[in-house]
Amino acid sequence: MEALFWGCLTGGVLFAIVSVLLGDVLSGALDGALDFLSLDVLNPMVIAAAVTVFGGSGIMLTTYTEFSLLFVMMLSLLISAAVSVVVYFGYVRPMENSENSTGFSVQELTGRIGEVMIPLPAVGYGEVMVRVGASNTLHIASSFDQRPVPAGVRVVVIDVVDGVLRVSELEEVKGEV
């Protein structure tokens, strides 16, 4: 039985090393091949942690206690299940929920305030800088009112047509609360 524990411990450690060193390469090579295992509980990280802890705790309990083999196996299974739950709820699940995207749709810019970088002629195109998230993006723009808008003027995005922002000069009223 000690060979089973050593095999589990060795296999789990090797899996961890290979996944750290070759994780991206293997992920690209297996692109979607293992999607049928997409159950959250069957996450490879959780399974590897369970197998490794089962092997390690089995070795330690066999070596340092006088428990029977059946009790050692049951206790090792309980310990590995507990560690799997901790790994799942402490690492895997929070990481799945923490994915952020910096992408945005040009359609989302309607109503945003920007600044003219390249002057907008009455009929034609210029360039407007709009703040999106933590960065500024430059977009081709045209005047919604068909009036020229000089550089440095703050504008509001009225509409987006074929990827071109249609903007109007922002009229700021001072003194009103």
Secondary structure per residue as TSV (DSSP state, phi and psi in degrees):
chain	resnum	aa	ss	phi	psi
A	1	M	-	360.0	-28.6
A	2	E	H	-62.9	-31.9
A	3	A	H	-64.7	-37.2
A	4	L	H	-63.5	-44.8
A	5	F	H	-61.9	-45.9
A	6	W	H	-63.9	-37.6
A	7	G	H	-64.5	-42.5
A	8	C	H	-65.2	-45.0
A	9	L	H	-62.4	-47.5
A	10	T	H	-64.3	-44.9
A	11	G	H	-61.5	-42.0
A	12	G	H	-65.8	-41.9
A	13	V	H	-66.3	-43.0
A	14	L	H	-63.6	-40.3
A	15	F	H	-60.5	-42.9
A	16	A	H	-63.3	-43.9
A	17	I	H	-65.0	-46.3
A	18	V	H	-64.7	-40.3
A	19	S	H	-69.5	-31.4
A	20	V	H	-72.4	-45.1
A	21	L	H	-77.7	-39.0
A	22	L	H	-119.6	17.4
A	23	G	H	-57.2	-48.3
A	24	D	H	-68.4	-36.8
A	25	V	H	-65.9	-46.4
A	26	L	H	-66.0	-38.0
A	27	S	H	-62.2	-41.8
A	28	G	H	-68.1	-37.7
A	29	A	H	-71.4	-34.8
A	30	L	T	-97.1	15.6
A	31	D	T	-37.4	97.1
A	32	G	T	84.4	-5.3
A	33	A	T	-67.3	-27.6
A	34	L	T	-109.1	24.8
A	35	D	G	-64.8	-21.8
A	36	F	G	-67.0	-15.3
A	37	L	G	-93.3	28.1
A	38	S	-	-78.8	7.8
A	39	L	-	-63.7	135.4
A	40	D	G	-59.7	-37.5
A	41	V	G	-70.2	-26.8
A	42	L	G	-90.2	25.1
A	43	N	-	-61.2	134.0
A	44	P	H	-55.5	-34.3
A	45	M	H	-63.2	-41.1
A	46	V	H	-69.7	-44.1
A	47	I	H	-64.3	-44.4
A	48	A	H	-63.0	-40.3
A	49	A	H	-64.0	-41.7
A	50	A	H	-63.6	-46.4
A	51	V	H	-64.4	-44.1
A	52	T	H	-64.4	-45.9
A	53	V	H	-67.6	-37.3
A	54	F	H	-59.0	-47.2
A	55	G	H	-65.5	-46.1
A	56	G	H	-65.4	-44.0
A	57	S	H	-69.8	-34.2
A	58	G	H	-63.3	-42.8
A	59	I	H	-63.2	-46.9
A	60	M	H	-65.5	-42.1
A	61	L	H	-68.1	-36.3
A	62	T	H	-67.9	-41.0
A	63	T	H	-75.6	-42.6
A	64	Y	H	-104.3	1.9
A	65	T	-	-129.9	170.4
A	66	E	-	-108.1	21.0
A	67	F	-	-67.1	155.5
A	68	S	-	-70.3	159.7
A	69	L	H	-61.2	-40.0
A	70	L	H	-64.4	-42.1
A	71	F	H	-67.2	-38.2
A	72	V	H	-62.4	-43.9
A	73	M	H	-64.2	-44.3
A	74	M	H	-65.3	-42.2
A	75	L	H	-66.8	-38.0
A	76	S	H	-65.1	-39.7
A	77	L	H	-63.8	-41.6
A	78	L	H	-64.8	-43.0
A	79	I	H	-63.9	-43.4
A	80	S	H	-67.6	-35.0
A	81	A	H	-65.6	-41.8
A	82	A	H	-63.7	-44.0
A	83	V	H	-65.7	-36.7
A	84	S	H	-62.6	-41.9
A	85	V	H	-62.9	-42.8
A	86	V	H	-64.0	-43.8
A	87	V	H	-63.3	-43.1
A	88	Y	I	-64.7	-53.0
A	89	F	I	-80.4	-21.5
A	90	G	I	-92.9	-22.5
A	91	Y	I	-130.0	-56.8
A	92	V	I	-62.8	-52.6
A	93	R	H	-64.9	-44.7
A	94	P	H	-61.9	-35.5
A	95	M	H	-68.9	-33.1
A	96	E	H	-67.0	-33.4
A	97	N	H	-86.7	-5.4
A	98	S	T	-99.2	7.9
A	99	E	-	-68.1	127.0
A	100	N	-	-118.4	149.6
A	101	S	-	-123.0	138.5
A	102	T	-	-96.6	0.6
A	103	G	-	-74.8	153.5
A	104	F	-	-150.6	161.4
A	105	S	-	-98.3	142.9
A	106	V	G	-60.7	-29.5
A	107	Q	G	-63.2	-25.0
A	108	E	G	-72.3	-11.1
A	109	L	G	-79.9	-11.7
A	110	T	T	-58.3	127.5
A	111	G	T	93.1	-10.0
A	112	R	-	-79.0	155.6
A	113	I	E	-101.6	138.3
A	114	G	E	-138.3	-175.3
A	115	E	E	-131.2	135.8
A	116	V	E	-72.8	125.4
A	117	M	E	-100.0	-44.0
A	118	I	E	-114.6	124.1
A	119	P	-	-51.1	143.1
A	120	L	B	-97.3	121.6
A	121	P	-	-75.7	169.6
A	122	A	S	-59.9	-42.3
A	123	V	S	-129.0	114.8
A	124	G	S	142.7	-163.5
A	125	Y	-	-127.5	150.6
A	126	G	E	-140.0	-155.2
A	127	E	E	-137.1	139.3
A	128	V	E	-126.5	140.0
A	129	M	E	-102.5	125.4
A	130	V	E	-123.0	137.1
A	131	R	E	-82.6	124.4
A	132	V	E	-127.6	114.5
A	133	G	T	66.2	-124.2
A	134	A	T	-101.3	9.3
A	135	S	E	-133.9	167.3
A	136	N	E	-105.3	140.7
A	137	T	E	-124.7	145.6
A	138	L	E	-102.7	137.5
A	139	H	E	-138.3	148.5
A	140	I	E	-70.0	137.8
A	141	A	E	-141.7	159.3
A	142	S	E	-135.6	160.6
A	143	S	E	-78.5	124.0
A	144	F	S	-68.3	-37.9
A	145	D	S	-85.2	-2.9
A	146	Q	S	56.4	43.3
A	147	R	S	-124.1	144.7
A	148	P	-	-65.2	143.1
A	149	V	B	-127.4	117.8
A	150	P	-	-73.5	164.1
A	151	A	T	-64.0	146.7
A	152	G	T	90.0	-7.3
A	153	V	-	-84.9	139.6
A	154	R	E	-79.6	136.9
A	155	V	E	-131.4	163.1
A	156	V	E	-118.2	139.6
A	157	V	E	-80.4	119.3
A	158	I	E	-90.2	-41.1
A	159	D	E	-156.9	163.0
A	160	V	E	-127.2	120.5
A	161	V	E	-124.3	118.3
A	162	D	T	51.7	39.8
A	163	G	T	81.5	-0.1
A	164	V	E	-101.6	127.6
A	165	L	E	-75.7	129.6
A	166	R	E	-101.1	114.4
A	167	V	E	-119.7	158.2
A	168	S	E	-132.7	147.1
A	169	E	E	-60.9	134.3
A	170	L	-	-81.5	121.8
A	171	E	-	-97.3	108.7
A	172	E	-	-94.5	124.3
A	173	V	-	-94.3	121.7
A	174	K	S	-94.9	145.7
A	175	G	S	95.1	-16.7
A	176	E	-	-89.3	143.5
A	177	V	-	-111.7	360.0
